[in-house]
Amino acid sequence: MIAVIGAGLMGAATAWRLARDGHETTLIEAFAIGHRRGSSHGTSRIYRRAYADPLYTRLAGQARQLWHELEDDTGAHLLRLTGALDFGAGRDPQGIAANLAEAGVPHELMTASQASERWPQFRFTGPVLHHPDAGTVNADATVAAATRRAAELGARVLSGVRVTGADVLPQGGVVVRTDDPETPEVRADAVVVAAGPWLPDLAARLGVPVPLPPLRVTQQQVFHFRQRDPAARWPVFVHQERLSLYGLPSGADGGPAPAVKVAQHNAGTPTTARTRSGVVDPVSRDVVTAWVARTLPGLEPAPVAEASCLYTLTPDEDFILDRVGPVVIASPCSGHGAKFTPLIGRIAADLALGRAELHPRFALGRPIRTAAPG
């Protein structure tokens, strides 16, 4: 039996994969399924293959196929393709285009005027990279569908149950202790910890020596801006010059009228999952709103909705996917992991079952690189 701690995107996907493959599984979530106290809520997250790092370009392609498998098995529509734009001098559209060409990923490199003709809702000042294999994934729907389907396939789902510790058994396996009077212990052959921003707090309670790298938890702000033309089709986009920002169609998070979510990628406030304020930073609101007014004439330059979420970042922004004894760590995802959800779920499941080879980039004790994936 495999226990999975955390029913966010990665934990839910891991439980679904294990149950789909016929393995006895228990999924343990400290809060309600679909809660908003971590990093897995909301209706819109970016899926893209435009990375500066060839590893993530390749993995995103693998994830695309698994998104379709998850959709087919659950009957939920989770991935919506819109295409994507990368622009700004700091984004290096030409370099990313070369990486996509090497990987055989369709793309176009355009001048600012060519891109403006196709997407008049943007203001471009330099080259623009477009690639069609990109879009949005619905995090809320993914968590709900994967958890529901895992339960239908026989997984036991314990929600509102807090893990208080764990003991590795001399003969093999692990006992996970909880605060649930009805299920005080869960005995498992292995346990997958997919706790996102709660990982630093949980690791201290597990009692299992896991050599975590330095982790930085930040509260991020996202803002939704109404489209001037409700019928306009917006691609997802990543822009980097002095600021690093991203945007994508909002989905239901932006309200009843079509809107676009825009946020800074690298300007979060340090916090913890337990102490986050949830109060949107007014400085970030002003910075993002001013950028939208300068760069996105297709949007009304005043937010119609806003929210906060959490990033949990490794120093190099690579993932953690590793196993120590019977404990698998499948977190954190450094602010760019949602697009890989079903792939990370499969890798975590395989690690728990002892049938996956560890990728050195995702090892707990890896040397920390100086460059982020991009």
C-alpha positions as a printed Julia matrix, in Angstrom:
374×3 Matrix{Float64}:
   0.0    0.0     0.0
   1.2    3.52   -0.83
   0.24   6.57    1.24
   0.18  10.01   -0.36
   0.31  13.1     1.85
  -1.2   16.19    0.26
  -4.1   16.33   -2.21
  -2.99  19.32   -4.24
  -2.16  18.94   -7.91
   0.83  16.63   -7.44
  -0.63  14.49   -4.67
  -3.97  14.07   -6.42
  -2.21  13.11   -9.66
   0.0   10.63   -7.81
  -2.98   8.99   -6.1
  -4.84   8.81   -9.42
  -1.88   7.18  -11.15
  -1.38   4.63   -8.37
  -5.07   3.73   -8.22
  -5.35   3.6   -12.02
  -2.47   1.12  -12.08
  -4.25  -1.06   -9.52
  -2.26  -0.24   -6.37
  -3.81   0.13   -2.93
  -3.59   3.83   -2.1
  -4.47   6.17    0.75
  -4.55   9.93    0.04
  -4.32  12.13    3.15
  -5.21  15.85    3.03
  -5.03  18.16    6.06
  -7.77  20.44    4.74
 -10.78  20.05    2.47
 -10.16  18.78   -1.06
  -9.67  21.82   -3.29
  -8.72  24.18   -0.44
  -6.98  27.49   -1.13
  -4.22  27.35    1.49
  -1.52  26.02   -0.8
  -0.46  26.29   -4.44
  -3.05  24.23   -6.3
  -6.18  26.38   -6.48
  -7.59  28.49   -9.3
  -9.02  27.91  -12.75
  -6.07  29.03  -14.89
  -2.44  27.92  -15.0
  -0.05  28.05  -17.93
   0.86  25.05  -20.06
   3.75  25.75  -22.44
   6.8   24.17  -24.01
   8.79  27.39  -24.53
  11.65  26.94  -22.05
  15.25  28.0   -22.35
  16.1   24.63  -20.77
  15.78  21.62  -23.14
  14.93  19.29  -20.24
  11.7   21.11  -19.42
  10.76  21.47  -23.09
  10.97  17.69  -23.4
   9.14  17.0   -20.15
   6.32  19.38  -21.08
   5.81  17.39  -24.27
   5.54  14.19  -22.23
   3.1   15.88  -19.86
   0.86  16.9   -22.79
   0.16  13.27  -23.61
  -0.58  12.48  -19.97
  -2.99  15.42  -19.71
  -5.01  13.77  -22.46
  -4.87  10.45  -20.61
  -6.11  12.11  -17.41
  -8.91  13.85  -19.34
  -9.94  10.61  -21.03
 -10.04   8.7   -17.75
 -11.89  11.34  -15.73
 -14.13  12.81  -18.43
 -13.0   16.31  -17.39
 -11.8   19.01  -19.8
  -8.6   20.25  -18.18
  -6.22  21.46  -20.91
  -7.2   24.24  -23.32
  -4.78  25.23  -26.08
  -4.45  28.93  -26.87
  -0.89  29.25  -28.17
   1.75  31.31  -26.37
   3.91  34.37  -26.89
   7.37  35.05  -25.45
   8.72  38.57  -25.78
  10.99  41.12  -24.13
  14.76  41.47  -24.37
  15.32  39.53  -21.15
  13.17  36.65  -22.39
  15.47  35.93  -25.38
  12.86  34.84  -27.96
  15.61  33.91  -30.43
  17.34  31.6   -27.94
  14.1   29.87  -26.97
  13.23  29.5   -30.66
  16.54  27.7   -31.22
  15.73  25.32  -28.35
  12.25  24.62  -29.76
  13.74  24.0   -33.2
  16.2   21.49  -31.72
  13.29  19.71  -30.0
  11.12  19.73  -33.13
   8.43  21.89  -31.52
   6.45  24.05  -34.01
   7.03  27.78  -33.53
   7.32  31.13  -35.31
   9.78  33.96  -34.67
   8.24  37.29  -35.73
   9.11  40.95  -35.79
   7.22  43.34  -33.55
   5.15  44.65  -36.47
   4.25  41.16  -37.67
   3.15  40.13  -34.18
   1.17  43.37  -33.72
  -0.85  42.63  -36.85
  -1.89  39.27  -35.44
  -2.32  40.33  -31.8
  -3.24  44.04  -31.72
  -4.12  43.73  -28.03
  -0.35  43.77  -27.28
   2.36  46.41  -27.75
   5.6   44.8   -28.9
   8.98  46.48  -29.2
  11.16  43.59  -30.31
  11.06  40.04  -31.66
   8.2   37.79  -30.58
   8.15  34.01  -30.37
   4.85  32.22  -30.94
   4.33  28.52  -30.39
   0.91  26.89  -30.72
   1.46  23.98  -28.29
   0.56  26.03  -25.22
  -2.5   27.06  -23.28
  -4.12  26.79  -19.87
  -4.88  24.06  -17.37
  -7.65  24.27  -14.78
  -6.07  23.53  -11.4
  -9.35  23.37   -9.46
 -10.88  20.96  -11.94
  -7.72  18.85  -12.06
  -7.58  18.35   -8.28
 -11.3   17.53   -8.17
 -11.21  15.13  -11.12
  -8.05  13.27  -10.11
  -9.2   12.87   -6.5
 -12.68  11.74   -7.51
 -11.35   9.24  -10.03
  -8.76   7.88   -7.61
 -11.57   7.2    -5.13
 -13.69   5.54   -7.83
 -10.72   3.29   -8.6
 -10.47   2.22   -4.97
  -8.21   4.77   -3.3
  -9.09   5.76    0.26
  -9.31   9.56    0.59
  -8.92  11.08    4.06
  -9.7   14.82    4.02
  -9.42  17.12    7.01
  -6.84  14.73    8.47
  -3.48  16.09    9.65
  -0.32  13.99    9.59
   1.43  14.23   12.97
   4.45  12.01   12.35
   5.83   8.87   10.78
   7.93   5.89   11.83
  10.09   3.82    9.5
   9.7    0.14   10.34
  12.83  -2.0    10.76
  11.32  -4.71    8.57
  10.47  -2.2     5.86
   7.66   0.22    5.2
   6.41   3.14    7.24
   3.65   3.99    9.7
   2.08   7.41    9.14
   0.44   8.84   12.28
  -2.55  11.18   12.02
  -4.85  13.22   14.26
  -7.91  11.28   13.04
  -9.43   9.14   15.83
 -10.9    6.79   13.25
  -7.6    6.36   11.36
  -4.79   7.13   13.83
  -2.25   5.17   11.78
  -1.76   4.34    8.11
   0.68   1.5     7.41
   2.28   1.72    3.99
   5.11   0.25    1.96
   6.08   3.79    0.99
   4.78   7.32    1.48
   4.75  10.14   -1.08
   4.99  13.62    0.44
   3.44  16.15   -1.95
   2.83  18.97    0.49
   3.93  21.98   -1.57
   4.51  25.01    0.69
   3.67  22.89    3.74
   6.69  20.67    3.08
   9.13  22.45    5.44
   6.61  22.27    8.29
   5.62  18.68    7.55
   9.17  17.4     7.15
   9.96  18.47   10.71
   7.02  16.38   11.98
   7.66  13.25    9.95
  10.62  12.12   12.03
  12.25  10.74    8.89
  15.66  12.23    8.0
  15.09  13.84    4.61
  17.9   16.16    3.41
  15.8   18.99    2.0
  17.6   21.74    0.09
  17.02  25.34    1.21
  13.41  26.19    0.37
  11.93  29.66    0.02
   8.15  30.09    0.35
   6.72  33.33   -1.06
   3.25  34.8    -1.31
   2.51  35.78   -4.91
  -0.18  38.12   -6.19
  -2.28  37.66   -9.34
  -4.57  40.23  -10.95
  -7.39  39.87  -13.48
  -8.08  42.54  -16.11
 -11.2   42.69  -18.25
 -10.85  42.36  -22.02
 -11.92  45.44  -23.98
 -13.1   43.09  -26.73
 -14.85  40.11  -25.12
 -14.51  38.13  -28.35
 -10.73  38.53  -28.64
  -8.73  35.31  -28.32
  -5.81  35.77  -25.94
  -2.73  33.53  -25.97
  -0.79  32.88  -22.81
   2.39  34.95  -22.63
   5.67  35.41  -20.8
   7.48  38.77  -20.87
  10.82  39.67  -19.37
  12.85  42.85  -19.43
  13.32  44.74  -16.18
  10.27  42.92  -14.87
   9.3   39.28  -15.34
   5.56  38.85  -15.91
   3.19  36.27  -17.3
  -0.44  36.24  -18.36
  -3.18  33.9   -19.5
  -6.96  33.79  -19.93
  -8.48  33.98  -16.46
 -11.24  31.42  -16.63
 -13.83  31.71  -13.86
 -11.32  33.37  -11.53
 -11.67  36.62  -13.46
 -15.43  36.89  -13.04
 -18.32  36.48  -15.48
 -16.84  38.57  -18.32
 -13.73  37.49  -20.28
 -10.57  38.56  -18.48
  -6.83  37.95  -18.49
  -4.73  37.04  -15.44
  -1.43  38.94  -15.16
   1.21  38.58  -12.46
   4.87  38.99  -11.63
   6.84  35.77  -11.51
   9.68  36.76   -9.23
   8.39  39.41   -6.83
   6.8   37.45   -4.01
   6.92  38.23   -0.3
   8.74  35.67    1.9
   6.35  33.83    4.2
   5.34  30.34    5.29
   2.25  28.29    4.52
   1.15  28.68    8.12
   1.77  32.44    8.5
   0.86  33.86    5.07
  -1.33  36.93    5.33
  -3.38  36.43    2.16
  -3.43  40.23    1.81
  -2.54  41.34   -1.72
   0.56  43.53   -1.86
  -0.49  47.01   -3.08
   2.98  47.64   -4.53
   2.64  44.58   -6.75
  -0.83  45.71   -7.78
   0.53  49.11   -8.83
   3.47  47.6   -10.72
   1.34  45.09  -12.64
  -1.41  47.61  -13.38
   1.12  50.12  -14.76
   2.69  47.43  -16.94
  -0.71  46.39  -18.29
  -1.51  50.01  -19.14
   1.77  50.31  -21.09
   1.87  46.93  -22.77
  -1.63  45.46  -23.13
  -4.0   47.98  -24.78
  -6.53  45.18  -25.21
  -7.24  45.17  -21.46
  -8.97  47.62  -19.17
  -6.09  48.81  -16.95
  -7.8   48.25  -13.61
  -8.04  44.83  -11.91
 -11.51  43.35  -11.61
 -10.31  40.56   -9.31
  -7.16  39.63   -7.44
  -5.85  36.82   -5.27
  -2.75  35.41   -3.63
  -1.06  32.03   -3.86
   2.19  30.45   -2.71
   5.41  29.52   -4.47
   7.86  27.1    -2.86
  11.18  27.52   -4.6
  14.4   25.56   -4.64
  17.5   27.72   -5.23
  17.79  26.56   -8.86
  14.0   26.27   -9.44
  14.33  22.61  -10.39
  11.82  20.17   -8.91
  12.37  17.71   -6.07
  11.51  14.14   -7.1
  13.53  11.76   -4.97
  13.25   8.89   -2.51
  14.92   8.39    0.89
  14.15   4.99    2.35
  10.35   4.58    2.12
   9.75   8.36    1.75
   9.28   9.98   -1.67
   9.41  13.78   -1.89
   7.4   15.15   -4.84
   7.65  18.86   -4.13
   8.17  21.73   -4.52
   7.65  22.85   -8.07
   9.15  26.34   -7.87
   6.26  28.23   -9.41
   6.24  26.43  -12.76
   5.17  22.88  -12.01
   1.42  22.91  -12.67
   1.84  22.18  -16.37
   3.69  18.96  -15.51
   1.07  17.66  -13.04
   0.23  14.24  -14.54
   3.88  13.59  -15.38
   5.04  14.4   -11.85
   2.27  12.17  -10.55
   3.52   9.29  -12.68
   7.16   9.81  -11.65
   6.23  10.03   -7.96
   4.15   6.86   -8.23
   6.99   5.03   -9.94
   9.47   6.17   -7.28
   7.13   4.89   -4.56
   6.87   1.55   -6.33
  10.63   1.32   -6.82
  10.46   1.27  -10.59
  11.73   4.74  -11.54
  15.27   5.9   -12.14
  16.09   9.1   -10.3
  16.82  12.08  -12.54
  19.94  13.79  -11.13
  18.47  17.26  -11.69
  15.64  16.43   -9.24
  17.72  14.69   -6.53
  17.55  15.94   -2.95
  21.33  16.11   -2.61
  22.09  17.55   -6.04
  24.57  20.38   -6.59
  22.55  23.58   -6.9
  22.75  25.17  -10.32
  23.0   28.94  -10.75
  20.51  29.26  -13.64
  16.73  28.86  -13.48
  14.99  26.71  -16.12
  13.48  29.71  -17.93
